[in-house]
Amino acid sequence: MKQLLSILIFVISCNCINAQKHDNIWPMGYAYDTTINPCNFYLDFEHDTLDLVPYCLGIQYSYACGHGAIADSLGNLLFYTNGYIIADSNHQIMPNGIGLNNSNYSSYEDWGYPAELIILPRPNITNLYDIFHLERQLQSNGSANGLAIQLNHSIIDMSLNNGLGDLSSKNISILSDTIGGWGQLIEACKHANGYDWWILVPEYESNAYYRFLLTADSVYGPFRQEVGYSFSWIDYNGQAIFSPDGSLYVRYDPQNQAHLYDFNRCTGELSYRQQINVPSNINAGGAAISSNSRFLYIANDTIVFQYDLQAADINASRVPVAIYDGFSSPLPTAFWQMQLAPNGKIYEITASGTDRLHVIENPDSAGLACNFRQHAIITPPYNGTSLPNFPHFRTPALAPGACDTTGVALLAVVKERMKIYPNPAYNGRFNIAATQSNPDYVQIHDLLGRLFLQKAWDANETEKVIPLPSGTKGVYFVSVWKDGKLVGREKLIVLE
């Protein structure tokens, strides 16, 4: 009986992994002529093939960087965004879909910069999708600031708007700090349990990383770790990636070389392993790892190198698998960022506006057998710098018992910084006591992530009484904030 149960669990697990087609739709297109023809295209990987599908949103709309999309587990498009507006599967802007990252550096036709957002399905919750997105401001001279000033969190509820989805929560700040440079900044990896998510963002000119844990009930963090190489000025053409099995993290930009870390999926912590040397410091480049998590590909604008991550000497394993052939259509089709696709191939965009994509046909193969094909795919409108950012949705869970902790101990660190009583709360009143320094304010969100109440915390208060309006029976999440950072979060049950 035990053997049969193990087989059933294995089969169910395999089916769940195979059904994770959330990255089947890649919206792309350099919206260069949208005042004349507001149309773009997306790559559709249904049935593990590649189709280029044109579509029209009906407004001036740019893709260049900092955008994303999500499909359901069967690969059907749910919604997509260019970092400012969010459109549904009918290519209509959601009712509350304008003003994602509502700063003075956002507009319909404008774009962000690489990997400024990532979209994740809420673990074990149907219909909820979480967007983690970086926000910038313009400098006083009107140019774009190279630093993100905060990390925001928004929630899409697909049960709203007649099943087409809408934002139940938008632009909730969860981290205020200078984050990265222009590079690909925000990445996510599945927790060891196979359903929760770790989200990582780097601090600017530092060796520090902030991490968050997304669970079914909340977002926990930020947790800060200083580890490994201290990145200096960060070029906007770099890229950070996890391996498909979740064990490795690589961060690369042409100014700082590439750096390899081991990733602990139980705790979300990085361990520095080594520098990976990439010839040339030309200001362009990207990285991807093959589906077998063995071969690392790094582009430096004119050359794409392959590295064997299982080699005794990774740097000695370096092999050039593509040298730019000078082709233009209409601009040079030099190499830039890469993304592993659901069909196991790696697709690479150009660093300027062209109608071409590169593809690595067999990235699990060593050396030239990987079959890098330059400018092999012709796209409908111009493309360039418009590669959506996806995590690896098919990363399997680790074996039971692989973790000393499933994250509960880590979350307890946050919960120890505050105390809520009584809990459950009756008659709409409860108390919060801070166990460390007094926070700046308290927020209460409902189960859908919507901000329900916010109260300032006076400097002379050791604890705070929170009265709630009548009729607020239900489950809520109470968070306390200090100096722009989340320092405590706890679940609250309110009874009549």
Secondary structure per residue as TSV (DSSP state, phi and psi in degrees):
chain	resnum	aa	ss	phi	psi
A	1	M	-	360.0	-42.2
A	2	K	H	-63.3	-39.7
A	3	Q	H	-64.2	-41.3
A	4	L	H	-62.9	-42.1
A	5	L	H	-62.3	-41.2
A	6	S	H	-62.7	-40.4
A	7	I	H	-64.0	-43.3
A	8	L	H	-62.5	-42.4
A	9	I	H	-62.9	-41.9
A	10	F	H	-63.0	-43.9
A	11	V	H	-63.5	-45.3
A	12	I	H	-61.2	-42.8
A	13	S	H	-60.9	-43.8
A	14	C	H	-63.5	-42.2
A	15	N	H	-63.6	-39.1
A	16	C	H	-64.7	-41.5
A	17	I	H	-63.8	-45.0
A	18	N	H	-66.5	-24.8
A	19	A	T	-87.9	-2.9
A	20	Q	-	-79.8	78.3
A	21	K	-	-104.3	34.1
A	22	H	T	-63.2	-19.5
A	23	D	T	-104.8	25.6
A	24	N	-	-72.5	-23.0
A	25	I	E	-114.3	122.4
A	26	W	E	-115.6	96.5
A	27	P	E	-69.0	135.3
A	28	M	E	-147.2	177.4
A	29	G	-	123.6	130.1
A	30	Y	B	-90.5	102.2
A	31	A	-	-77.4	69.8
A	32	Y	S	-86.7	-32.6
A	33	D	S	-122.2	30.6
A	34	T	T	-69.9	-16.0
A	35	T	T	-67.5	-23.5
A	36	I	T	-95.8	-45.3
A	37	N	-	-141.1	93.7
A	38	P	-	-76.9	61.7
A	39	C	E	-124.2	150.1
A	40	N	E	-134.9	-159.7
A	41	F	E	-150.1	163.4
A	42	Y	E	-135.9	152.0
A	43	L	E	-86.4	131.0
A	44	D	E	-118.7	119.8
A	45	F	-	-101.8	26.1
A	46	E	G	-58.1	140.1
A	47	H	G	60.7	24.9
A	48	D	G	61.2	22.9
A	49	T	-	-110.4	-176.8
A	50	L	-	-125.7	120.5
A	51	D	E	-119.9	140.5
A	52	L	E	-102.1	113.9
A	53	V	E	-112.8	117.1
A	54	P	E	-77.0	150.3
A	55	Y	E	-152.2	161.3
A	56	C	E	-128.1	126.4
A	57	L	-	-86.6	-24.3
A	58	G	S	93.6	-1.1
A	59	I	S	-133.6	166.2
A	60	Q	-	-66.2	126.1
A	61	Y	-	-154.2	120.7
A	62	S	-	-107.8	140.8
A	63	Y	B	-114.0	128.6
A	64	A	S	-141.9	-56.8
A	65	C	S	-150.5	174.6
A	66	G	S	64.3	38.0
A	67	H	-	-129.7	171.2
A	68	G	E	-163.1	173.7
A	69	A	E	-153.3	165.8
A	70	I	E	-148.0	138.6
A	71	A	E	-112.5	166.0
A	72	D	-	-74.3	-179.9
A	73	S	T	-65.7	-15.6
A	74	L	T	-96.6	-0.5
A	75	G	S	96.3	9.9
A	76	N	-	-87.5	128.7
A	77	L	E	-57.1	134.2
A	78	L	E	-107.2	-53.6
A	79	F	E	-162.9	168.2
A	80	Y	E	-151.5	163.8
A	81	T	E	-149.9	149.5
A	82	N	S	-101.0	14.8
A	83	G	S	95.1	-5.8
A	84	Y	S	-129.9	-50.3
A	85	I	E	-107.4	155.0
A	86	I	E	-121.6	125.2
A	87	A	E	-113.7	148.8
A	88	D	E	-89.3	-173.7
A	89	S	T	-70.8	-14.5
A	90	N	T	-92.2	8.4
A	91	H	S	62.2	39.8
A	92	Q	-	-117.6	141.5
A	93	I	E	-66.7	132.6
A	94	M	E	-60.9	152.1
A	95	P	E	-52.0	-39.2
A	96	N	E	-109.5	26.5
A	97	G	E	-89.5	9.6
A	98	I	E	-105.2	136.0
A	99	G	-	99.1	23.5
A	100	L	T	-66.0	130.3
A	101	N	T	55.9	62.5
A	102	N	-	-79.7	68.4
A	103	S	S	-108.8	179.5
A	104	N	T	-80.8	11.5
A	105	Y	T	-113.6	25.1
A	106	S	-	-131.3	143.3
A	107	S	-	-162.5	173.9
A	108	Y	S	-53.8	-50.7
A	109	E	S	-92.9	-6.2
A	110	D	-	-82.3	174.6
A	111	W	-	-141.4	164.8
A	112	G	-	-90.6	-144.0
A	113	Y	-	-135.2	172.3
A	114	P	T	-50.3	136.9
A	115	A	T	50.8	44.1
A	116	E	-	-81.4	-5.8
A	117	L	E	-151.7	160.8
A	118	I	E	-146.2	142.4
A	119	I	E	-113.3	130.9
A	120	L	E	-130.4	139.4
A	121	P	E	-72.0	136.7
A	122	R	-	-63.2	128.2
A	123	P	T	-58.2	124.9
A	124	N	T	60.5	18.9
A	125	I	-	-125.0	121.4
A	126	T	T	-75.0	140.9
A	127	N	T	82.0	-7.9
A	128	L	E	-105.3	134.7
A	129	Y	E	-133.5	133.8
A	130	D	E	-106.7	132.1
A	131	I	E	-111.5	124.9
A	132	F	E	-109.3	121.2
A	133	H	E	-141.9	139.6
A	134	L	E	-88.6	147.6
A	135	E	E	-123.8	137.2
A	136	R	-	-118.8	168.7
A	137	Q	-	-129.0	160.9
A	138	L	B	-80.2	148.0
A	139	Q	-	-77.1	170.1
A	140	S	T	-61.5	-26.9
A	141	N	T	-85.9	2.3
A	142	G	S	91.9	-7.3
A	143	S	S	-84.0	161.1
A	144	A	B	-73.9	134.2
A	145	N	-	-76.3	133.7
A	146	G	S	-73.0	-5.0
A	147	L	S	-111.7	136.7
A	148	A	E	-76.6	139.7
A	149	I	E	-99.1	-16.0
A	150	Q	E	-164.5	160.5
A	151	L	E	-106.4	126.8
A	152	N	E	-109.4	161.2
A	153	H	E	-132.0	127.9
A	154	S	E	-130.2	155.8
A	155	I	E	-128.0	131.0
A	156	I	E	-102.7	128.0
A	157	D	E	-107.8	109.3
A	158	M	T	-74.8	-5.6
A	159	S	T	-80.6	-12.8
A	160	L	S	-85.8	167.9
A	161	N	G	55.9	47.1
A	162	N	G	56.3	36.9
A	163	G	G	85.4	0.5
A	164	L	T	-93.7	-8.1
A	165	G	-	90.6	151.8
A	166	D	E	-160.7	166.9
A	167	L	E	-81.3	121.3
A	168	S	E	-90.3	-16.8
A	169	S	E	-152.8	140.3
A	170	K	E	-143.9	135.8
A	171	N	E	57.4	42.4
A	172	I	E	-84.9	117.8
A	173	S	E	-72.6	127.6
A	174	I	E	-118.2	-4.8
A	175	L	E	-158.3	127.5
A	176	S	E	-114.8	111.2
A	177	D	E	-171.2	164.7
A	178	T	E	-79.2	125.3
A	179	I	E	-123.0	118.6
A	180	G	-	56.7	-160.3
A	181	G	S	-121.9	-126.3
A	182	W	S	-91.5	-4.0
A	183	G	S	-70.5	176.3
A	184	Q	-	-69.6	113.6
A	185	L	-	-107.9	-32.9
A	186	I	-	-117.9	123.5
A	187	E	E	-134.8	160.6
A	188	A	E	-137.7	151.0
A	189	C	E	-142.9	144.2
A	190	K	E	-66.5	139.1
A	191	H	-	-61.4	161.8
A	192	A	T	-58.1	-23.9
A	193	N	T	-75.5	-8.7
A	194	G	S	88.1	-0.4
A	195	Y	S	-135.5	-34.7
A	196	D	S	-73.2	167.3
A	197	W	E	-128.8	138.1
A	198	W	E	-96.4	136.4
A	199	I	E	-119.6	128.9
A	200	L	E	-118.7	135.3
A	201	V	E	-135.7	141.3
A	202	P	E	-90.7	147.9
A	203	E	B	-79.2	151.0
A	204	Y	T	-71.3	138.0
A	205	E	T	43.7	61.0
A	206	S	S	-161.1	171.5
A	207	N	S	-107.5	20.7
A	208	A	E	-98.7	147.2
A	209	Y	E	-131.4	139.7
A	210	Y	E	-99.0	138.2
A	211	R	E	-129.3	149.3
A	212	F	E	-129.4	155.0
A	213	L	E	-119.8	120.6
A	214	L	E	-97.5	119.7
A	215	T	-	-119.0	-178.2
A	216	A	S	-62.1	-30.2
A	217	D	S	-104.2	-15.4
A	218	S	-	-171.2	177.5
A	219	V	E	-112.9	123.1
A	220	Y	E	-108.2	138.6
A	221	G	E	131.3	-175.5
A	222	P	E	-82.4	147.8
A	223	F	E	-114.1	129.6
A	224	R	E	-107.1	135.5
A	225	Q	E	-133.8	131.8
A	226	E	E	-100.0	123.5
A	227	V	-	-157.3	137.1
A	228	G	S	71.2	-146.7
A	229	Y	-	-68.8	137.3
A	230	S	-	-94.7	108.1
A	231	F	-	-71.0	134.0
A	232	S	-	-90.0	-148.5
A	233	W	S	-49.8	128.4
A	234	I	-	-104.8	120.5
A	235	D	-	-74.5	143.8
A	236	Y	T	-73.1	-9.4
A	237	N	T	-94.3	10.6
A	238	G	-	-81.8	-176.3
A	239	Q	E	-157.2	143.8
A	240	A	E	-120.1	140.3
A	241	I	E	-146.4	151.6
A	242	F	E	-99.8	152.7
A	243	S	-	-74.2	154.2
A	244	P	T	-58.4	-28.3
A	245	D	T	-86.1	-2.7
A	246	G	S	80.0	4.2
A	247	S	S	-88.3	-17.1
A	248	L	E	-128.9	151.7
A	249	Y	E	-133.7	129.4
A	250	V	E	-123.1	132.8
A	251	R	E	-124.8	128.6
A	252	Y	E	-138.4	136.1
A	253	D	E	-149.1	152.1
A	254	P	T	-61.0	-21.3
A	255	Q	T	-81.9	-20.4
A	256	N	T	-125.5	8.1
A	257	Q	E	65.8	-173.1
A	258	A	E	-104.9	149.6
A	259	H	E	-136.8	133.5
A	260	L	E	-106.7	132.6
A	261	Y	E	-127.7	147.8
A	262	D	E	-85.1	145.0
A	263	F	E	-119.9	127.8
A	264	N	E	-92.4	105.6
A	265	R	T	-72.1	-12.1
A	266	C	T	-80.7	-43.6
A	267	T	T	-105.5	-15.0
A	268	G	T	78.5	14.3
A	269	E	E	-96.7	149.0
A	270	L	E	-97.6	148.5
A	271	S	E	-127.9	123.2
A	272	Y	E	-72.1	134.2
A	273	R	E	-108.6	-57.9
A	274	Q	E	-169.6	166.6
A	275	Q	E	-87.0	141.0
A	276	I	E	-111.2	120.3
A	277	N	-	-82.4	131.2
A	278	V	-	-124.4	116.5
A	279	P	S	-59.4	142.9
A	280	S	-	78.3	146.5
A	281	N	-	-120.4	35.2
A	282	I	-	-60.0	142.8
A	283	N	S	-79.2	57.2
A	284	A	-	-158.5	153.5
A	285	G	-	161.4	163.2
A	286	G	E	-159.3	178.0
A	287	A	E	-151.0	153.0
A	288	A	E	-155.9	158.1
A	289	I	E	-122.4	138.2
A	290	S	-	-63.7	162.1
A	291	S	T	-65.4	-22.3
A	292	N	T	-86.7	6.4
A	293	S	S	61.9	21.1
A	294	R	-	-102.4	-42.5
A	295	F	E	-105.7	126.2
A	296	L	E	-99.1	132.1
A	297	Y	E	-113.9	130.0
A	298	I	E	-130.5	130.4
A	299	A	E	-105.7	139.5
A	300	N	-	-120.4	34.1
A	301	D	S	91.7	-50.3
A	302	T	S	-116.2	-11.4
A	303	I	E	-136.8	141.4
A	304	V	E	-111.7	125.9
A	305	F	E	-107.9	149.0
A	306	Q	E	-112.5	137.8
A	307	Y	E	-124.0	140.6
A	308	D	E	-93.5	109.0
A	309	L	T	-73.3	-9.5
A	310	Q	T	-99.5	0.0
A	311	A	S	-73.1	151.1
A	312	A	S	-62.9	-34.7
A	313	D	S	-125.1	98.4
A	314	I	T	-63.1	-42.3
A	315	N	G	-64.7	-34.5
A	316	A	G	-71.9	-17.9
A	317	S	G	-82.5	-2.5
A	318	R	-	-61.1	130.5
A	319	V	E	-134.5	129.0
A	320	P	E	-74.6	126.0
A	321	V	E	-110.2	-7.6
A	322	A	E	-157.2	136.1
A	323	I	E	-122.9	125.2
A	324	Y	-	-52.2	128.3
A	325	D	-	-92.8	5.9
A	326	G	-	85.3	3.7
A	327	F	-	-68.3	140.9
A	328	S	B	-130.3	144.3
A	329	S	S	-164.2	82.6
A	330	P	B	-83.0	-22.4
A	331	L	S	-95.4	170.0
A	332	P	B	-59.0	137.7
A	333	T	-	-96.7	46.2
A	334	A	-	-65.6	169.4
A	335	F	E	-87.7	145.1
A	336	W	E	-142.2	-126.5
A	337	Q	E	-82.2	157.4
A	338	M	E	-129.4	158.3
A	339	Q	E	-149.3	131.7
A	340	L	E	-74.8	129.7
A	341	A	-	-98.4	165.4
A	342	P	T	-59.7	-23.9
A	343	N	T	-85.7	6.6
A	344	G	S	85.5	-4.2
A	345	K	-	-90.4	161.0
A	346	I	E	-111.6	127.9
A	347	Y	E	-108.5	142.0
A	348	E	E	-129.0	135.2
A	349	I	E	-92.5	166.6
A	350	T	E	-91.2	162.6
A	351	A	S	-86.6	-1.9
A	352	S	S	-143.8	173.2
A	353	G	S	-67.8	112.6
A	354	T	E	-140.4	176.8
A	355	D	E	-111.0	35.3
A	356	R	E	-133.7	153.2
A	357	L	E	-129.5	147.8
A	358	H	E	-94.6	159.3
A	359	V	E	-145.0	139.1
A	360	I	E	-101.0	111.2
A	361	E	S	-73.1	-37.6
A	362	N	-	-132.2	65.9
A	363	P	T	-65.8	-14.9
A	364	D	T	-78.9	-4.0
A	365	S	S	-98.9	148.5
A	366	A	-	-79.8	145.1
A	367	G	G	61.3	-145.8
A	368	L	G	-65.8	-14.7
A	369	A	G	-64.9	-13.3
A	370	C	G	-66.2	-22.2
A	371	N	-	63.1	69.8
A	372	F	E	-80.0	122.7
A	373	R	E	-112.7	113.6
A	374	Q	E	-76.2	143.4
A	375	H	E	37.4	44.3
A	376	A	E	-83.7	-22.7
A	377	I	E	-112.1	126.1
A	378	I	E	-95.2	125.8
A	379	T	E	-100.2	152.8
A	380	P	E	-59.8	-67.5
A	381	P	E	-93.3	-177.8
A	382	Y	E	-66.2	149.0
A	383	N	E	-120.5	-167.3
A	384	G	S	126.3	122.9
A	385	T	S	56.8	22.1
A	386	S	-	-120.7	64.1
A	387	L	-	-105.2	118.1
A	388	P	-	-66.5	154.3
A	389	N	-	-102.3	121.6
A	390	F	-	-127.4	146.1
A	391	P	-	-81.6	178.3
A	392	H	-	-89.7	101.6
A	393	F	T	-72.4	-19.5
A	394	R	T	-97.2	9.6
A	395	T	-	-62.5	120.7
A	396	P	-	-77.1	162.6
A	397	A	-	-69.4	151.3
A	398	L	-	-75.7	163.1
A	399	A	-	-61.7	147.5
A	400	P	T	-54.2	136.4
A	401	G	T	87.7	-0.5
A	402	A	-	-68.2	-25.0
A	403	C	-	-107.3	138.2
A	404	D	S	-70.7	-25.9
A	405	T	-	-141.7	145.5
A	406	T	S	-96.1	15.0
A	407	G	S	109.5	-12.2
A	408	V	H	-63.5	-41.9
A	409	A	H	-64.2	-37.9
A	410	L	H	-63.9	-42.7
A	411	L	H	-67.8	-30.1
A	412	A	H	-62.8	-29.5
A	413	V	H	-59.6	-41.5
A	414	V	H	-69.2	-43.9
A	415	K	H	-67.2	-27.3
A	416	E	T	-66.7	-14.7
A	417	R	T	-86.0	1.6
A	418	M	E	-153.2	158.3
A	419	K	E	-137.1	129.9
A	420	I	E	-112.2	131.9
A	421	Y	E	-154.5	150.7
A	422	P	E	-70.7	153.2
A	423	N	E	-144.5	104.1
A	424	P	E	-67.2	149.0
A	425	A	E	-95.2	143.0
A	426	Y	E	-117.8	151.9
A	427	N	T	58.2	26.1
A	428	G	T	70.4	25.2
A	429	R	E	-135.8	140.0
A	430	F	E	-152.9	165.5
A	431	N	E	-114.3	146.2
A	432	I	E	-122.0	128.3
A	433	A	E	-117.8	129.4
A	434	A	E	-87.4	128.4
A	435	T	S	-89.8	-10.0
A	436	Q	S	-123.2	-146.2
A	437	S	S	-64.4	149.2
A	438	N	-	-63.4	135.7
A	439	P	-	-74.8	175.0
A	440	D	S	-89.2	-37.6
A	441	Y	E	-159.5	166.4
A	442	V	E	-119.6	138.7
A	443	Q	E	-123.3	146.8
A	444	I	E	-125.6	124.9
A	445	H	E	-116.8	150.4
A	446	D	E	-85.1	-175.7
A	447	L	T	-64.7	-22.2
A	448	L	T	-91.5	4.6
A	449	G	-	85.8	6.6
A	450	R	-	-79.3	136.2
A	451	L	E	-69.3	119.8
A	452	F	E	-98.1	-37.2
A	453	L	E	-158.8	143.9
A	454	Q	E	-137.4	132.6
A	455	K	E	-132.3	135.6
A	456	A	E	-72.9	150.1
A	457	W	-	-109.4	116.6
A	458	D	-	-69.0	145.8
A	459	A	T	-61.2	-29.0
A	460	N	T	-92.1	4.9
A	461	E	-	-89.5	131.4
A	462	T	S	-93.7	-25.1
A	463	E	E	-149.4	165.0
A	464	K	E	-133.5	136.0
A	465	V	E	-93.7	126.3
A	466	I	E	-111.8	111.6
A	467	P	E	-88.9	138.0
A	468	L	-	-111.2	148.1
A	469	P	-	-60.9	157.1
A	470	S	T	-66.0	153.2
A	471	G	T	79.3	24.1
A	472	T	-	-105.4	27.4
A	473	K	-	-58.6	134.3
A	474	G	E	151.6	-166.5
A	475	V	E	-109.6	132.9
A	476	Y	E	-134.3	168.5
A	477	F	E	-123.6	125.0
A	478	V	E	-104.3	127.0
A	479	S	E	-128.0	145.2
A	480	V	E	-118.7	144.2
A	481	W	E	-126.3	142.1
A	482	K	E	-139.1	124.3
A	483	D	T	53.5	41.2
A	484	G	T	77.3	7.5
A	485	K	E	-121.5	143.6
A	486	L	E	-72.3	122.2
A	487	V	E	-117.8	-4.1
A	488	G	E	-168.5	142.6
A	489	R	E	-150.2	138.6
A	490	E	E	-150.3	148.3
A	491	K	E	-79.4	139.3
A	492	L	E	-125.6	131.2
A	493	I	E	-106.9	125.3
A	494	V	E	-110.9	122.0
A	495	L	E	-108.9	158.2
A	496	E	-	-71.3	360.0
